[in-house]
Amino acid sequence: MSNATHYQRRQEHLRGIMQRSGWSALLVTDLPNVRYLCGFTGSAGVLGFTRRHSAFFSDGRYRQQAAEEVVAQHVVTDGPPLRNASQWLARQKPSAIGYEGGHLSAHDFSSLRRAVHVKTRWKDSGQALEHLRMVKDSDEIRRIRRAAELGAEIFQVALQHLSSAARECDVAAEMEYAARTRGADGVSFDTIVAGGKRSALPHGRASRRRLPRRGFVVIDFGVILAGYCSDRTRTVHLGKPGGAARRLYEAVQRAQEAALRRLRPGVTAAEVDRAAREVLEAAGWGRYFTHSTGHGVGLEIHEPPRLAAGQKTKLQPGMIVTIEPGAYVPGEGGVRIEDMALITDRGHEVLAPASKDLLVV
């Protein structure tokens, strides 16, 4: 299947959403959604749709790039994208325009309404496009699988540099350099390397502190490959762990396994979260699990669905989610174990699987 066919199919799915939502036109301003729908990878672009037409707008910096990448009926690169998009919308005379309220400033929205200057209803599209992106097509699954495999390679690089002589930022730098030299576009987020007491910080980005002689080291990292993200966490222990440290690690490991067992079509996001949480609560660590169990991954590192209490989204084949329970004891240390999993027709598949037994360095 050609790239153009991928984007045309996505645009047809979008038009189905437009029809069901009562939008005669839709303005897409969030760049990941723009990329998903037409292929544009630059930093300035707006996409407009009616029931029959599509138009892409950027500026002169992207004239050649847009001509090579964009799948749309009209491509305009001769002025401010939003201004040209508003003029195009006005010519379509839509009765109702959907717009991404979460990705459009109040100033830009006000300017847009004045510029369109037609009697029309404006409807916030909410997360309609993000929900469209939840179920990955075969090309996306292939790209994310490759990103996950590269992420697994990068962890092996980290292990080569773990010692009490190394600073957290040194380990992160080695990982990020290795990712780039192996073909990554970049990293999915600031690499987390947090040792000793800092491992109790769920988002303890790599600091200039040296790793401890003894204690947990949480390593959370991801790469972007061909536009798609990966996400993986492993926790290792420097020096011989005590009994309490082993019990904490094993409880988190059991929690992750319990959540993975729940992954299959028709199960709600909340059920997966509950499976992990119940294990940690039974082991006495429940109050130290302070975040959700997981999230979707794709063009962005955090996408729907969110695997958390109260989330009613039902899992579907083609979704790719993280499973990442953790427990963080202030002043002592923490553990998180994370994998990415593809929801299949009969259950799930862990992408780039590897041992999760406690690794002592």
CORPEKA-V658647 format. One record per pair of residues at least 4 apart in sequence whose C-alpha atoms are under 6 Angstrom apart, sorted by the first residue. I is the first residue (numbers start at 1). J is the second residue. Records with the same first field share a line. If there is no record, write none. Layout:
BEGIN
I=J ; J
END
This chain:
BEGIN
7=37 ; 38
17=21
18=22 ; 23
23=96 ; 97 ; 98
24=50 ; 94 ; 96
25=49 ; 50 ; 97
26=48 ; 49 ; 97 ; 98 ; 99
27=47 ; 48 ; 99
28=46 ; 47
29=46
30=103
35=39 ; 40 ; 41
38=70 ; 71
39=69 ; 70
40=69 ; 70
44=58
45=57 ; 58
46=56 ; 57
47=55 ; 56
48=54 ; 55
49=53 ; 54
54=72 ; 73
55=72 ; 73 ; 74 ; 75
56=75
57=76 ; 77 ; 81
58=77 ; 81
59=77 ; 78 ; 79 ; 80
60=77 ; 78
62=66
63=77
66=70
86=112 ; 115 ; 116
90=116
95=120
96=120 ; 121 ; 122
97=122
98=122 ; 123 ; 124 ; 125
99=124 ; 125
100=124 ; 125
101=124
108=112
134=319
135=318 ; 319
136=140 ; 318 ; 319
141=145
144=228
147=225 ; 230
148=230 ; 352
149=352
151=222
154=175
158=171 ; 175
161=171
164=211 ; 212 ; 213
166=210
167=208 ; 209 ; 210 ; 211
168=193 ; 206 ; 207 ; 208 ; 209 ; 210
169=173 ; 206 ; 207 ; 208
172=191
179=184
180=184
184=224 ; 225
185=224 ; 225
186=223 ; 224
187=222 ; 223 ; 224
188=222 ; 223 ; 224 ; 229
191=221
192=204 ; 205 ; 206 ; 219 ; 220
193=205 ; 206 ; 218 ; 219
194=198 ; 199 ; 204 ; 217 ; 218
195=199 ; 211 ; 216 ; 217
196=212 ; 215 ; 216 ; 333
197=331 ; 332 ; 333
199=217 ; 218 ; 333 ; 334
200=328 ; 329 ; 330 ; 333 ; 334
214=238 ; 239
215=237 ; 238
216=236 ; 237
217=235 ; 236
218=235
219=233 ; 234
220=232 ; 233
221=231 ; 232
222=230 ; 231
223=229 ; 230
224=228 ; 229
228=298 ; 299
229=298 ; 301
232=338 ; 339
233=337 ; 338
234=337
235=335
236=359
237=360
238=360 ; 361
241=245
252=326
255=276 ; 279
256=325
258=275 ; 276
259=272 ; 275 ; 276
262=272
263=347 ; 348
264=347 ; 348
265=315 ; 316
266=314 ; 315
267=314 ; 315
268=312 ; 313 ; 314 ; 315
269=307 ; 311 ; 313
270=307 ; 308 ; 309 ; 310 ; 311
273=293 ; 307 ; 308
274=278
280=285 ; 286
281=285 ; 286
288=327 ; 328
289=326 ; 327
292=308
293=307 ; 323 ; 324 ; 325
294=307 ; 322 ; 323 ; 324
295=305 ; 306 ; 307 ; 321 ; 322
296=302 ; 303 ; 304 ; 305 ; 320 ; 321
297=301 ; 302 ; 303 ; 321
317=343 ; 344 ; 345
318=343
319=342 ; 343
320=341 ; 342
321=340 ; 341
322=339 ; 340
323=338 ; 339
324=337 ; 338
325=336
326=335 ; 336
327=334 ; 335
328=334
329=333 ; 334
340=350 ; 351
341=349 ; 350 ; 351
342=348 ; 349
343=348
344=348
END
